[in-house]
Amino acid sequence: MFPFAYEWIWDIGHIIFFGLFYGILSVIFGTLTLTILKTMLDLWAGHIHEPEH
């Protein structure tokens, strides 16, 4: 069942599951956002390193 379904009942299992689920998603998306922002700032600042041969 889904939270928007009429028969949905919030019990402790659902609260713990969704709390952990959305917590993990927040960490993943936050890390991706921070990585993209730092990469863009490095590119705009000219901190590009050429690979050594």
All heavy atoms as a GROMACS GRO file, in nm:
protein
  445
    1MET      N    1   0.083  -0.118   0.000
    1MET     CA    2   0.000   0.000   0.000
    1MET      C    3   0.088   0.126   0.000
    1MET      O    4   0.200   0.124   0.043
    1MET     CB    5  -0.089   0.001   0.124
    1MET     CG    6  -0.183  -0.118   0.134
    1MET     SD    7  -0.292  -0.142  -0.006
    1MET     CE    8  -0.393  -0.001   0.002
    2PHE      N    9   0.031   0.233  -0.046
    2PHE     CA   10   0.101   0.360  -0.053
    2PHE      C   11   0.044   0.459   0.048
    2PHE      O   12  -0.073   0.447   0.086
    2PHE     CB   13   0.090   0.418  -0.194
    2PHE     CG   14   0.158   0.333  -0.297
    2PHE    CD1   15   0.083   0.254  -0.383
    2PHE    CD2   16   0.296   0.332  -0.308
    2PHE    CE1   17   0.146   0.175  -0.478
    2PHE    CE2   18   0.359   0.254  -0.403
    2PHE     CZ   19   0.284   0.175  -0.487
    3PRO      N   20   0.123   0.558   0.091
    3PRO     CA   21   0.074   0.654   0.190
    3PRO      C   22  -0.050   0.730   0.146
    3PRO      O   23  -0.127   0.777   0.227
    3PRO     CB   24   0.190   0.749   0.211
    3PRO     CG   25   0.310   0.673   0.170
    3PRO     CD   26   0.264   0.578   0.062
    4PHE      N   27  -0.071   0.746   0.015
    4PHE     CA   28  -0.188   0.820  -0.033
    4PHE      C   29  -0.310   0.732  -0.049
    4PHE      O   30  -0.417   0.780  -0.084
    4PHE     CB   31  -0.156   0.894  -0.164
    4PHE     CG   32  -0.098   0.804  -0.270
    4PHE    CD1   33  -0.178   0.724  -0.349
    4PHE    CD2   34   0.040   0.801  -0.289
    4PHE    CE1   35  -0.123   0.643  -0.446
    4PHE    CE2   36   0.096   0.720  -0.386
    4PHE     CZ   37   0.014   0.640  -0.465
    5ALA      N   38  -0.298   0.600  -0.024
    5ALA     CA   39  -0.411   0.508  -0.035
    5ALA      C   40  -0.500   0.522   0.089
    5ALA      O   41  -0.455   0.549   0.199
    5ALA     CB   42  -0.361   0.365  -0.049
    6TYR      N   43  -0.627   0.500   0.071
    6TYR     CA   44  -0.725   0.516   0.179
    6TYR      C   45  -0.699   0.421   0.295
    6TYR      O   46  -0.719   0.457   0.410
    6TYR     CB   47  -0.865   0.496   0.123
    6TYR     CG   48  -0.973   0.505   0.227
    6TYR    CD1   49  -1.007   0.628   0.282
    6TYR    CD2   50  -1.038   0.391   0.273
    6TYR    CE1   51  -1.105   0.638   0.378
    6TYR    CE2   52  -1.137   0.401   0.370
    6TYR     CZ   53  -1.169   0.524   0.422
    6TYR     OH   54  -1.265   0.533   0.518
    7GLU      N   55  -0.653   0.301   0.266
    7GLU     CA   56  -0.633   0.200   0.368
    7GLU      C   57  -0.501   0.213   0.443
    7GLU      O   58  -0.470   0.131   0.528
    7GLU     CB   59  -0.639   0.060   0.306
    7GLU     CG   60  -0.770   0.028   0.239
    7GLU     CD   61  -0.772   0.069   0.093
    7GLU    OE1   62  -0.664   0.101   0.039
    7GLU    OE2   63  -0.880   0.074   0.035
    8TRP      N   64  -0.422   0.314   0.414
    8TRP     CA   65  -0.290   0.330   0.474
    8TRP      C   66  -0.302   0.355   0.624
    8TRP      O   67  -0.382   0.437   0.668
    8TRP     CB   68  -0.215   0.445   0.408
    8TRP     CG   69  -0.078   0.462   0.462
    8TRP    CD1   70  -0.039   0.549   0.558
    8TRP    CD2   71   0.040   0.392   0.424
    8TRP    NE1   72   0.095   0.538   0.582
    8TRP    CE2   73   0.146   0.440   0.500
    8TRP    CE3   74   0.065   0.291   0.331
    8TRP    CZ2   75   0.275   0.394   0.487
    8TRP    CZ3   76   0.193   0.244   0.318
    8TRP    CH2   77   0.296   0.295   0.395
    9ILE      N   78  -0.220   0.284   0.702
    9ILE     CA   79  -0.217   0.303   0.846
    9ILE      C   80  -0.072   0.329   0.886
    9ILE      O   81   0.016   0.248   0.858
    9ILE     CB   82  -0.269   0.178   0.920
    9ILE    CG1   83  -0.414   0.153   0.882
    9ILE    CG2   84  -0.254   0.196   1.070
    9ILE    CD1   85  -0.469   0.024   0.936
   10TRP      N   86  -0.048   0.444   0.950
   10TRP     CA   87   0.086   0.475   0.996
   10TRP      C   88   0.112   0.398   1.126
   10TRP      O   89   0.051   0.425   1.227
   10TRP     CB   90   0.102   0.624   1.023
   10TRP     CG   91   0.126   0.703   0.898
   10TRP    CD1   92   0.035   0.779   0.833
   10TRP    CD2   93   0.246   0.713   0.826
   10TRP    NE1   94   0.090   0.836   0.723
   10TRP    CE2   95   0.222   0.796   0.715
   10TRP    CE3   96   0.374   0.659   0.841
   10TRP    CZ2   97   0.319   0.828   0.623
   10TRP    CZ3   98   0.470   0.690   0.747
   10TRP    CH2   99   0.443   0.773   0.640
   11ASP      N  100   0.202   0.302   1.118
   11ASP     CA  101   0.243   0.232   1.240
   11ASP      C  102   0.394   0.250   1.255
   11ASP      O  103   0.460   0.312   1.172
   11ASP     CB  104   0.203   0.085   1.238
   11ASP     CG  105   0.262   0.007   1.121
   11ASP    OD1  106   0.338   0.066   1.042
   11ASP    OD2  107   0.233  -0.113   1.110
   12ILE      N  108   0.450   0.198   1.361
   12ILE     CA  109   0.592   0.221   1.391
   12ILE      C  110   0.683   0.164   1.281
   12ILE      O  111   0.787   0.222   1.250
   12ILE     CB  112   0.628   0.167   1.531
   12ILE    CG1  113   0.765   0.219   1.575
   12ILE    CG2  114   0.625   0.015   1.534
   12ILE    CD1  115   0.767   0.364   1.605
   13GLY      N  116   0.643   0.054   1.220
   13GLY     CA  117   0.724  -0.004   1.113
   13GLY      C  118   0.734   0.086   0.992
   13GLY      O  119   0.842   0.102   0.934
   14HIS      N  120   0.621   0.147   0.954
   14HIS     CA  121   0.622   0.238   0.840
   14HIS      C  122   0.703   0.364   0.871
   14HIS      O  123   0.776   0.415   0.787
   14HIS     CB  124   0.480   0.278   0.802
   14HIS     CG  125   0.402   0.168   0.737
   14HIS    ND1  126   0.294   0.111   0.798
   14HIS    CD2  127   0.418   0.105   0.619
   14HIS    CE1  128   0.246   0.016   0.719
   14HIS    NE2  129   0.320   0.010   0.610
   15ILE      N  130   0.689   0.415   0.992
   15ILE     CA  131   0.760   0.536   1.030
   15ILE      C  132   0.911   0.513   1.028
   15ILE      O  133   0.987   0.594   0.974
   15ILE     CB  134   0.714   0.585   1.169
   15ILE    CG1  135   0.568   0.631   1.160
   15ILE    CG2  136   0.803   0.696   1.221
   15ILE    CD1  137   0.504   0.659   1.294
   16ILE      N  138   0.956   0.401   1.083
   16ILE     CA  139   1.099   0.370   1.084
   16ILE      C  140   1.149   0.348   0.941
   16ILE      O  141   1.254   0.400   0.902
   16ILE     CB  142   1.127   0.247   1.172
   16ILE    CG1  143   1.102   0.282   1.318
   16ILE    CG2  144   1.269   0.196   1.152
   16ILE    CD1  145   1.107   0.163   1.412
   17PHE      N  146   1.074   0.270   0.863
   17PHE     CA  147   1.117   0.241   0.726
   17PHE      C  148   1.130   0.369   0.643
   17PHE      O  149   1.232   0.393   0.579
   17PHE     CB  150   1.019   0.145   0.658
   17PHE     CG  151   1.047   0.126   0.512
   17PHE    CD1  152   1.151   0.044   0.472
   17PHE    CD2  153   0.972   0.191   0.416
   17PHE    CE1  154   1.178   0.027   0.337
   17PHE    CE2  155   0.999   0.174   0.282
   17PHE     CZ  156   1.103   0.092   0.242
   18PHE      N  157   1.025   0.451   0.643
   18PHE     CA  158   1.029   0.572   0.562
   18PHE      C  159   1.129   0.673   0.617
   18PHE      O  160   1.189   0.749   0.541
   18PHE     CB  161   0.890   0.634   0.548
   18PHE     CG  162   0.804   0.563   0.447
   18PHE    CD1  163   0.696   0.488   0.487
   18PHE    CD2  164   0.834   0.570   0.312
   18PHE    CE1  165   0.618   0.421   0.395
   18PHE    CE2  166   0.757   0.504   0.218
   18PHE     CZ  167   0.648   0.429   0.260
   19GLY      N  168   1.147   0.678   0.748
   19GLY     CA  169   1.249   0.765   0.805
   19GLY      C  170   1.388   0.728   0.757
   19GLY      O  171   1.466   0.814   0.715
   20LEU      N  172   1.420   0.599   0.762
   20LEU     CA  173   1.551   0.554   0.713
   20LEU      C  174   1.563   0.572   0.562
   20LEU      O  175   1.667   0.614   0.511
   20LEU     CB  176   1.573   0.408   0.750
   20LEU     CG  177   1.593   0.380   0.899
   20LEU    CD1  178   1.595   0.230   0.925
   20LEU    CD2  179   1.721   0.444   0.948
   21PHE      N  180   1.457   0.538   0.491
   21PHE     CA  181   1.459   0.547   0.345
   21PHE      C  182   1.484   0.690   0.299
   21PHE      O  183   1.573   0.716   0.216
   21PHE     CB  184   1.326   0.495   0.289
   21PHE     CG  185   1.315   0.502   0.140
   21PHE    CD1  186   1.388   0.416   0.060
   21PHE    CD2  187   1.231   0.594   0.080
   21PHE    CE1  188   1.378   0.420  -0.078
   21PHE    CE2  189   1.220   0.601  -0.058
   21PHE     CZ  190   1.294   0.514  -0.136
   22TYR      N  191   1.407   0.785   0.352
   22TYR     CA  192   1.425   0.924   0.311
   22TYR      C  193   1.553   0.984   0.367
   22TYR      O  194   1.611   1.074   0.306
   22TYR     CB  195   1.303   1.008   0.349
   22TYR     CG  196   1.182   0.976   0.263
   22TYR    CD1  197   1.063   0.933   0.320
   22TYR    CD2  198   1.188   0.988   0.125
   22TYR    CE1  199   0.954   0.902   0.242
   22TYR    CE2  200   1.080   0.958   0.046
   22TYR     CZ  201   0.962   0.915   0.105
   22TYR     OH  202   0.854   0.885   0.027
   23GLY      N  203   1.600   0.934   0.480
   23GLY     CA  204   1.729   0.978   0.531
   23GLY      C  205   1.843   0.938   0.439
   23GLY      O  206   1.932   1.019   0.409
   24ILE      N  207   1.840   0.815   0.393
   24ILE     CA  208   1.943   0.766   0.301
   24ILE      C  209   1.935   0.839   0.167
   24ILE      O  210   2.038   0.877   0.110
   24ILE     CB  211   1.931   0.614   0.283
   24ILE    CG1  212   1.969   0.544   0.413
   24ILE    CG2  213   2.016   0.564   0.167
   24ILE    CD1  214   1.936   0.396   0.417
   25LEU      N  215   1.813   0.860   0.116
   25LEU     CA  216   1.799   0.935  -0.009
   25LEU      C  217   1.852   1.078   0.006
   25LEU      O  218   1.915   1.131  -0.086
   25LEU     CB  219   1.652   0.940  -0.053
   25LEU     CG  220   1.597   0.815  -0.120
   25LEU    CD1  221   1.452   0.838  -0.159
   25LEU    CD2  222   1.678   0.777  -0.242
   26SER      N  223   1.829   1.140   0.120
   26SER     CA  224   1.879   1.275   0.144
   26SER      C  225   2.031   1.279   0.143
   26SER      O  226   2.091   1.371   0.086
   26SER     CB  227   1.827   1.328   0.278
   26SER     OG  228   1.688   1.338   0.276
   27VAL      N  229   2.094   1.180   0.204
   27VAL     CA  230   2.241   1.174   0.206
   27VAL      C  231   2.295   1.154   0.064
   27VAL      O  232   2.391   1.221   0.023
   27VAL     CB  233   2.290   1.063   0.300
   27VAL    CG1  234   2.439   1.037   0.282
   27VAL    CG2  235   2.260   1.097   0.444
   28ILE      N  236   2.234   1.065  -0.012
   28ILE     CA  237   2.280   1.039  -0.149
   28ILE      C  238   2.266   1.164  -0.236
   28ILE      O  239   2.361   1.206  -0.303
   28ILE     CB  240   2.203   0.920  -0.211
   28ILE    CG1  241   2.243   0.790  -0.142
   28ILE    CG2  242   2.227   0.911  -0.361
   28ILE    CD1  243   2.157   0.671  -0.179
   29PHE      N  244   2.148   1.227  -0.235
   29PHE     CA  245   2.128   1.345  -0.318
   29PHE      C  246   2.209   1.464  -0.269
   29PHE      O  247   2.256   1.544  -0.349
   29PHE     CB  248   1.980   1.380  -0.328
   29PHE     CG  249   1.903   1.288  -0.418
   29PHE    CD1  250   1.798   1.213  -0.368
   29PHE    CD2  251   1.937   1.274  -0.551
   29PHE    CE1  252   1.728   1.127  -0.450
   29PHE    CE2  253   1.868   1.188  -0.635
   29PHE     CZ  254   1.763   1.114  -0.583
   30GLY      N  255   2.227   1.476  -0.139
   30GLY     CA  256   2.311   1.582  -0.086
   30GLY      C  257   2.456   1.566  -0.128
   30GLY      O  258   2.523   1.664  -0.164
   31THR      N  259   2.506   1.443  -0.123
   31THR     CA  260   2.643   1.416  -0.165
   31THR      C  261   2.661   1.443  -0.314
   31THR      O  262   2.761   1.504  -0.355
   31THR     CB  263   2.682   1.271  -0.132
   31THR    OG1  264   2.662   1.248   0.008
   31THR    CG2  265   2.825   1.242  -0.169
   32LEU      N  266   2.566   1.400  -0.394
   32LEU     CA  267   2.574   1.426  -0.538
   32LEU      C  268   2.571   1.576  -0.568
   32LEU      O  269   2.646   1.625  -0.652
   32LEU     CB  270   2.461   1.356  -0.612
   32LEU     CG  271   2.474   1.206  -0.628
   32LEU    CD1  272   2.347   1.147  -0.688
   32LEU    CD2  273   2.592   1.172  -0.717
   33THR      N  274   2.485   1.649  -0.500
   33THR     CA  275   2.475   1.793  -0.521
   33THR      C  276   2.605   1.862  -0.482
   33THR      O  277   2.656   1.948  -0.555
   33THR     CB  278   2.359   1.850  -0.440
   33THR    OG1  279   2.238   1.784  -0.479
   33THR    CG2  280   2.344   1.999  -0.461
   34LEU      N  281   2.660   1.826  -0.367
   34LEU     CA  282   2.787   1.886  -0.323
   34LEU      C  283   2.900   1.854  -0.420
   34LEU      O  284   2.980   1.942  -0.454
   34LEU     CB  285   2.823   1.834  -0.184
   34LEU     CG  286   2.949   1.890  -0.121
   34LEU    CD1  287   2.936   2.040  -0.100
   34LEU    CD2  288   2.977   1.819   0.010
   35THR      N  289   2.906   1.732  -0.468
   35THR     CA  290   3.010   1.693  -0.563
   35THR      C  291   2.997   1.770  -0.694
   35THR      O  292   3.098   1.818  -0.748
   35THR     CB  293   3.001   1.542  -0.591
   35THR    OG1  294   3.011   1.472  -0.468
   35THR    CG2  295   3.110   1.496  -0.685
   36ILE      N  296   2.876   1.784  -0.744
   36ILE     CA  297   2.856   1.859  -0.868
   36ILE      C  298   2.893   2.005  -0.849
   36ILE      O  299   2.959   2.066  -0.935
   36ILE     CB  300   2.711   1.842  -0.918
   36ILE    CG1  301   2.689   1.698  -0.966
   36ILE    CG2  302   2.678   1.941  -1.028
   36ILE    CD1  303   2.544   1.663  -0.992
   37LEU      N  304   2.852   2.065  -0.738
   37LEU     CA  305   2.886   2.205  -0.713
   37LEU      C  306   3.036   2.226  -0.701
   37LEU      O  307   3.091   2.322  -0.758
   37LEU     CB  308   2.817   2.253  -0.586
   37LEU     CG  309   2.667   2.278  -0.596
   37LEU    CD1  310   2.610   2.313  -0.459
   37LEU    CD2  311   2.638   2.388  -0.695
   38LYS      N  312   3.105   2.139  -0.629
   38LYS     CA  313   3.250   2.154  -0.616
   38LYS      C  314   3.320   2.135  -0.750
   38LYS      O  315   3.417   2.204  -0.780
   38LYS     CB  316   3.304   2.055  -0.513
   38LYS     CG  317   3.267   2.092  -0.370
   38LYS     CD  318   3.324   1.995  -0.271
   38LYS     CE  319   3.471   2.023  -0.258
   38LYS     NZ  320   3.533   1.954  -0.145
   39THR      N  321   3.271   2.043  -0.831
   39THR     CA  322   3.329   2.022  -0.963
   39THR      C  323   3.310   2.145  -1.051
   39THR      O  324   3.403   2.188  -1.119
   39THR     CB  325   3.266   1.899  -1.030
   39THR    OG1  326   3.289   1.784  -0.948
   39THR    CG2  327   3.324   1.875  -1.169
   40MET      N  328   3.190   2.201  -1.049
   40MET     CA  329   3.164   2.320  -1.130
   40MET      C  330   3.250   2.438  -1.083
   40MET      O  331   3.302   2.513  -1.166
   40MET     CB  332   3.015   2.356  -1.125
   40MET     CG  333   2.924   2.250  -1.185
   40MET     SD  334   2.970   2.200  -1.351
   40MET     CE  335   2.915   2.340  -1.442
   41LEU      N  336   3.266   2.456  -0.953
   41LEU     CA  337   3.350   2.564  -0.903
   41LEU      C  338   3.496   2.545  -0.943
   41LEU      O  339   3.564   2.642  -0.978
   41LEU     CB  340   3.338   2.574  -0.750
   41LEU     CG  341   3.206   2.628  -0.697
   41LEU    CD1  342   3.202   2.617  -0.546
   41LEU    CD2  343   3.185   2.772  -0.742
   42ASP      N  344   3.545   2.421  -0.938
   42ASP     CA  345   3.682   2.395  -0.982
   42ASP      C  346   3.700   2.422  -1.131
   42ASP      O  347   3.802   2.476  -1.173
   42ASP     CB  348   3.723   2.252  -0.950
   42ASP     CG  349   3.758   2.232  -0.804
   42ASP    OD1  350   3.779   2.333  -0.734
   42ASP    OD2  351   3.764   2.115  -0.760
   43LEU      N  352   3.602   2.384  -1.210
   43LEU     CA  353   3.612   2.408  -1.354
   43LEU      C  354   3.609   2.556  -1.384
   43LEU      O  355   3.686   2.605  -1.468
   43LEU     CB  356   3.498   2.337  -1.428
   43LEU     CG  357   3.507   2.184  -1.436
   43LEU    CD1  358   3.381   2.127  -1.495
   43LEU    CD2  359   3.628   2.144  -1.519
   44TRP      N  360   3.522   2.631  -1.318
   44TRP     CA  361   3.513   2.775  -1.343
   44TRP      C  362   3.636   2.849  -1.293
   44TRP      O  363   3.673   2.952  -1.347
   44TRP     CB  364   3.388   2.832  -1.279
   44TRP     CG  365   3.262   2.795  -1.353
   44TRP    CD1  366   3.251   2.769  -1.485
   44TRP    CD2  367   3.132   2.779  -1.297
   44TRP    NE1  368   3.121   2.736  -1.515
   44TRP    CE2  369   3.046   2.743  -1.402
   44TRP    CE3  370   3.080   2.791  -1.169
   44TRP    CZ2  371   2.911   2.720  -1.382
   44TRP    CZ3  372   2.945   2.769  -1.151
   44TRP    CH2  373   2.862   2.733  -1.256
   45ALA      N  374   3.700   2.797  -1.188
   45ALA     CA  375   3.819   2.862  -1.134
   45ALA      C  376   3.946   2.826  -1.211
   45ALA      O  377   4.051   2.882  -1.186
   45ALA     CB  378   3.835   2.824  -0.986
   46GLY      N  379   3.937   2.731  -1.301
   46GLY     CA  380   4.052   2.692  -1.381
   46GLY      C  381   4.143   2.592  -1.312
   46GLY      O  382   4.259   2.579  -1.348
   47HIS      N  383   4.093   2.521  -1.214
   47HIS     CA  384   4.173   2.420  -1.144
   47HIS      C  385   4.162   2.284  -1.212
   47HIS      O  386   4.125   2.186  -1.150
   47HIS     CB  387   4.128   2.408  -0.998
   47HIS     CG  388   4.146   2.532  -0.920
   47HIS    ND1  389   4.078   2.558  -0.805
   47HIS    CD2  390   4.224   2.642  -0.940
   47HIS    CE1  391   4.112   2.674  -0.759
   47HIS    NE2  392   4.202   2.729  -0.839
   48ILE      N  393   4.193   2.283  -1.339
   48ILE     CA  394   4.185   2.159  -1.416
   48ILE      C  395   4.326   2.102  -1.426
   48ILE      O  396   4.420   2.173  -1.464
   48ILE     CB  397   4.127   2.183  -1.555
   48ILE    CG1  398   3.988   2.246  -1.543
   48ILE    CG2  399   4.122   2.054  -1.634
   48ILE    CD1  400   3.932   2.292  -1.675
   49HIS      N  401   4.343   1.979  -1.392
   49HIS     CA  402   4.474   1.915  -1.397
   49HIS      C  403   4.483   1.827  -1.521
   49HIS      O  404   4.398   1.743  -1.546
   49HIS     CB  405   4.496   1.829  -1.272
   49HIS     CG  406   4.492   1.908  -1.145
   49HIS    ND1  407   4.592   1.995  -1.108
   49HIS    CD2  408   4.398   1.913  -1.049
   49HIS    CE1  409   4.560   2.051  -0.994
   49HIS    NE2  410   4.442   2.003  -0.955
   50GLU      N  411   4.585   1.848  -1.596
   50GLU     CA  412   4.610   1.764  -1.713
   50GLU      C  413   4.668   1.631  -1.669
   50GLU      O  414   4.749   1.626  -1.578
   50GLU     CB  415   4.708   1.834  -1.808
   50GLU     CG  416   4.655   1.962  -1.869
   50GLU     CD  417   4.542   1.936  -1.966
   50GLU    OE1  418   4.541   1.828  -2.031
   50GLU    OE2  419   4.453   2.021  -1.973
   51PRO      N  420   4.626   1.524  -1.732
   51PRO     CA  421   4.685   1.393  -1.695
   51PRO      C  422   4.832   1.386  -1.734
   51PRO      O  423   4.872   1.439  -1.839
   51PRO     CB  424   4.603   1.291  -1.775
   51PRO     CG  425   4.536   1.370  -1.882
   51PRO     CD  426   4.524   1.512  -1.834
   52GLU      N  427   4.911   1.325  -1.649
   52GLU     CA  428   5.053   1.311  -1.677
   52GLU      C  429   5.077   1.189  -1.764
   52GLU      O  430   5.015   1.086  -1.745
   52GLU     CB  431   5.131   1.301  -1.546
   52GLU     CG  432   5.120   1.425  -1.461
   52GLU     CD  433   5.199   1.412  -1.334
   52GLU    OE1  434   5.281   1.321  -1.323
   52GLU    OE2  435   5.175   1.495  -1.244
   53HIS      N  436   5.174   1.199  -1.854
   53HIS     CA  437   5.205   1.087  -1.943
   53HIS      C  438   5.328   1.015  -1.893
   53HIS      O  439   5.422   1.063  -1.852
   53HIS     CB  440   5.228   1.136  -2.085
   53HIS     CG  441   5.101   1.183  -2.149
   53HIS    ND1  442   5.030   1.292  -2.102
   53HIS    CD2  443   5.031   1.138  -2.254
   53HIS    CE1  444   4.924   1.311  -2.178
   53HIS    NE2  445   4.923   1.218  -2.272
   0.00000   0.00000   0.00000
